[in-house]
Every structure is written in C-alpha cells, then in structure tokens.
Amino acid sequence: MMSRKVTVLMIIIAAGLCHGLAFGEEGMWPHYDVGKISFEKFRPHGLELQPKDIFDPDGGGLYRAVVRLGATGSFVSEKGLIITNHHVAFGAVQKQSTASENLVKDGFYAPTRQEEIPAIGYNAWVTLSVEDVTDRVLTGITDDMDDYDRYQAMDRAIKEIIDGAEKKGDYKCRVARMFGGKQFILYTQLKIRDIRIVYVPPSSIGVYGGDIDNWMWPRHTGDFSFLRAYVAPDGSSAEYAEENVPYHPDVYLPIAKAGVDEGDFAMIIGFPGGTSRYASSFYIDDLIGYSYPRWIRLSQDVLGIIEKVSAEDEEVAIRLSSRVQGLNNSLKNSLGMMDGFDDWGLLEKKLQAEAGLSEFIAGSPGLVERYGGVLSGLDSLYRQKKLTRDRDYALRMLGWPNYAGMAFAIYKWALERGKEDLDRERGYQDRDSSSTREWLEDVQVNLVPGYDRALLEYLLARALELPEGQRIASVDETIGAAGGGDRRERLNTWLDDAFGRTGIGDLDKRMKMFTMSLEELEALKDPFIEFAKNTYAEREEIKKRAKKFSGMSSRLEPKLISAYAEWKNYELYPDANGTMRVNFGVVKGYSPRDALNYTCFTTVAGVLEKETGEDPFIVPPELKQYHRSGAASAYIDPGLGDVPVNLLTTNDATGGNSGSPVIDGRGRLVGLLFDCNYESIAADYLFNPDVTRSISVDIRYVLHVIDEIYHLDALVDELTVL
C-alpha cells in the first residue's frame, strides 16, 4: 500500500492533451501509473481488469504477486510458491550441482517441502509501498552548486530517507531516480532471505536450443522453474533454518489452463533493468564507438579463458557454467544492439531529433532560458569522459575477478567503518553488512582459483599495455616491483606470489578479514589486500569522477527530457531502472524482413523437429515417448492441434523482465516472459513497434511438462488452475 499518493511527472504542453507514447504497446510504466495506459484500447482484446485490480493505492492488486529475484518471479500459491524462468533459477541449481549429481543437466524436484534445498545466494523482494520523495531529495539543490557537491547533497538526502524508512520495520528500501533526476521514488520492500528450490526441469527442456536459439524466434524452450519463499515462524525475514515456514503472500496468481490465442490481451509486470530511450546522441555515440565494442571483445576473450580453464575438469566446468551462460547471453545481446543501431540508424535519428529540438528551443527566449545550454552541456560532459575512459575502464575491470573484487570490498569496508554510518558511501553502511557477508560466503561455492588467476592475468596485461597518459600508476608500480625480466615475467611472478600467499580464497580467513579494523587488515600483509590498498586512491578517483558526472547528468538530463516533451507535446514514462513496471500488449507475430512472416506460437512438434541428438538439441525421452504414443494432452490448443511451447507478444520488455508473469485480461497467468527477439534488442534505446516482440513460455507447456510428462502431482495440486 502506498505511504502517500505518488505524483506522476506530467510533461505536457497543453492541459488535457496526451499523445503517442501513453496509448500504445510502448512503455514500461511504473505500477502506480498503470491508470495512464489506455485500457480502452485493449478492451476488444479481452482486457476485463480495472486499474485498481492491478494497483490499488488503498491496498492490494495483482502487482503484490510479483517479486524481484534478481530478475522477476511471481507467487502462484498461498504457500510461497514462486514461478520464474529456468535461466533465472539456473545459478541456484548450479550451486547445488556436482559432477556426480549434476542437477543442471538432470533437473531437480522436491515432492515435499522437507526435500526442498536452499537456493544459495537468492533473495525475493516483495514490494510493500511507494512514496514520492522528490521534494526531500531536491531540497537545497541549486543550479549554482558544484557538480560533485550536488551529487553529495542528493546522496546524503537519499541515505537519510532510507535510514528513516528502514527503522520502521523489517524492510529494505531504495530511492529510485526517475526521468534523469526530475523525480525520486522511495520503494519499501520485504527482503525474503530463505529461498528454496522446488522444481527445475532438466536442461534438455529448460535450456533447449541453448545459445544457438538465444534471442531468436522461433523458440522451443521450457524456460521455467519453481522456487519457494520461507520466513521465520513469526512472519519476519530470516536466514535459512529448518523451523522456517512458507511465506503467505497477500496475492498469488491463478493459472489459465486454456492459455491465450492470437490477438488476445497480454500484460506483464516485472522489474526491467534499464533502458535509455531519452538518451542524447553523445551517449549513443559513446555506446557505438566504445562501450559495446569494448565489451564484445572482452566477453569473447573471457569465454576463451573459461573454455581453456575448464576443458579437462568437469567440476570446474560446472562451477563456471553460470558465468558462461551469462557471458554468452550478454555477448549476443551486445551484438544484437550493434546490429540494431546500424539497421535503425539510431545515431542519425538522435542527431536529427536534436537538430529539430535545437531549432524549437531557439524559437523562444523562454525556451532558450530553460533549455539553451542542455545539448552543449552534454557534449562537454562526454568529451571530458573520453579523456580518461581507457584507464577508468581497465581499472574498474580489475575488480571483476573474485579474488581482487573481494579484497577491494573488504579493504573499503575497513575504511568506511571508521566513519559515522550516514557519512559512509552507499553500499558500505550498516544496512549493507548482511548482504556483503552473504556474498562473501556464497562466492565460495563457485570459486575457481585457476580461472581467477587467468582472468586477472588477462586484465592486468591489458592494463600494462595502456598508452602514455592513460597509465594506471599503482598497477605499473605493483608489477614493476615484482621479480623477473620483462613485464610479462614480472606479472606472472606477482600472480604466483599473490595466489600462493593470500588468504582471500579461504572462507574462514576471508570472513575474519571482513570483521577486521584497517590496522589489523593491513598488518596481515596479504598480497591481495596490499593490491587493494595500493590501487585504492586511483579507484576512488574514478568514483569521484563518476559522482561529478552523475551530478552534472542530474542537472542536464531532466531538462533534455522536459524539452523533448514540451516540443512533442506528450506525456512520458520513465526509463526502466530495476523498479516494478507494467506493460500492455497483445499476442502477435511479426515480419522481420521481406517475404518472411513469423506466427506467434511454436509447438511440441517443433521441439521434436529440431532434435539433433547433440546438446543443445536433445529431447528428453519422456517427452518423445509421450508424443509418439499418440496420447491426447489436456493442454492442446485446438487451433494449433498441439501443445503450445512459446509465444510472441507485443509487450515492451528488457533485461530484468525475465520471469515476468504474462497475465491475461482476467488476471490469470498464461506464460512467463524469458526473452526478446533479436530484431528488437536495440529497443532499449528506440522502440520499434513493427518488430519489437517479447518471447514467453506458454503456461500450457509448463502444465504439460509437470503434469503429463513428469507427473509432479504435489506441484500440480498446489497450483490454482482455472
């Protein structure tokens, strides 16, 4: 329930006139703004719900069934049962796998609650309330403030707001920036820390098609899993304990056995990670010319390192499988982004739009006064960023390997503990201690020293190759002081010594380090702690530049967005930022290019047709046997004559929406969103209604697998199937 009414940023030039964005499938709208979407447009498609059925400011609504799990999940029973994607739950089952008991490959099922196993490192976040705190964040912020001081003042206000809110109960809070810093929303959530695995299908269903089919259509993937949320007997959040009991959500989703048809209404509620649709041409130019090419090369190189390290050790391959999955997913996404930027002429469109905007602003002295320096200011901001971006990127990436990343965090914690809590950097306050402790403990499950060494060697070697003017002095000094001949020999000498003497890789020693004072920590003379100490000043310089950049951005970006809205005369939704969003769409195919038309459903027949007998196209024998037997499934779509597997909808989604429930016009679960099509990857920056589609697993395939293929009776009986 909302703490008080949330005000929505209305960016319109004439009262009562709203055009364009508010009424189409485009838009990841905050759940409290669901009434801004045109319900009437979707009534002919089967939408029977009212805005209050989705979000009721007085309490309740379907949004209460949706939780954040890193990505998204939703409650589907009164006993805390959560349905999400297989790839969202992948890390949990991977951490419970070994070469002799490979749950990733074979799947896992707990027919009773006593047999459920911990989802290590997983939490569920239940949204309890939202509150507009814009005035509290921006009080005292003036245009004549220095950029760094501006950031610091806003940061202090946010920490004070969170501190006050979390003192009211067993909550975790976040203040989210909307519209580049025009609006700030306080989200209060319950963090459920005991999550357990109920059912994960075998990889031959859950990852069918693998990276070959990833981001592609047609798809035939059973990308679903079931988890369960537990709390202490008194209902409070608690770590895993045998006496814990299932969490009882206020709302859970019933399941529509009949599914949906082409043209039917489809709503998603989830936690999309990030979009940048109001970004400037300077930002897009940086992405195209630097950020994405750099990440693509890095991902490819690191995948090669992992392949080499795990080539002859199945245990290592299992430990690194989550990294492989994540990197492959990110790599293909980045390649799709670059293709989309090129195909859509995104940078050219941004430049044309800014030229038109500049002409509009120049037409009025009032507009010049409000917006005249926005584009030139952004140009200057990104020119300044280019001066240090090579060394900044290289230095930031040194924290990617676990050994270095943990040492950096432990050293920073020792420094920050010496300050008053509200004076500390966000992420290092008392409220963050338990999360950091969980991370430091959970890392051990997948810690592979050989991989960490190879990755750090690769990253340090690149840092040592930086040109003059971009050098990282602390890295040069650290490696230069090591014994050996040339730079490469010295690097390997340092790595051998560091990995040979450090205690960071030992769980008990690491957890003791986390509790130490700065003096105690430095007295250890641990090579990775020494590395953290030596690089600290330069790493802090990067953070300070980032804060100044953020301070200036929070001054310019809201003005850019407001200028566009005033020019085009429409109301805007905020870019995705990991907070809960709602989107409406319909079940619909698309035509990616001339003479090619994709229909909106795939079926089990396609699963069988794709089989090659080699990973990732291996059909489980139980599924083949059932369909070759001629058995009549209860989940066949009469129009298709088969069980639907995946479906396409026009919903607007992005990373973080994985696991989002696809909900029909009566509030019933009909699918789970797990991907977007390759042609729409660049929609993070420009929505294209002709080809933007979301890909979901059809709930009828989920029911078919758990009911008719594997006969998971206890799981089926717990669901409310209508």
Helices and strands as residue ranges (DSSP letters): G 20-23, E 29-30, G 31-36, H 39-42, G 43-45, H 51-54, G 62-65, E 66-68, E 72-75, E 81-84, H 86-95, H 103-106, E 108-109, G 113-115, E 117-118, E 124-132, H 134-138, H 147-166, E 172-178, E 183-192, E 194-200, H 203-206, H 210-213, E 225-231, E 245-246, E 265-270, H 281-286, I 287-291, H 292-310, H 314-319, H 321-344, H 346-362, H 365-371, H 374-386, H 389-397, H 402-416, G 421-423, G 430-432, H 433-442, G 443-446, H 449-464, H 473-480, H 487-501, H 507-515, H 518-523, H 527-568, E 581-586, E 590-593, E 596-598, E 601-603, H 604-610, H 621-628, E 644-649, E 661-663, E 669-676, G 678-684, E 694-698, H 699-703, I 704-709, H 713-718
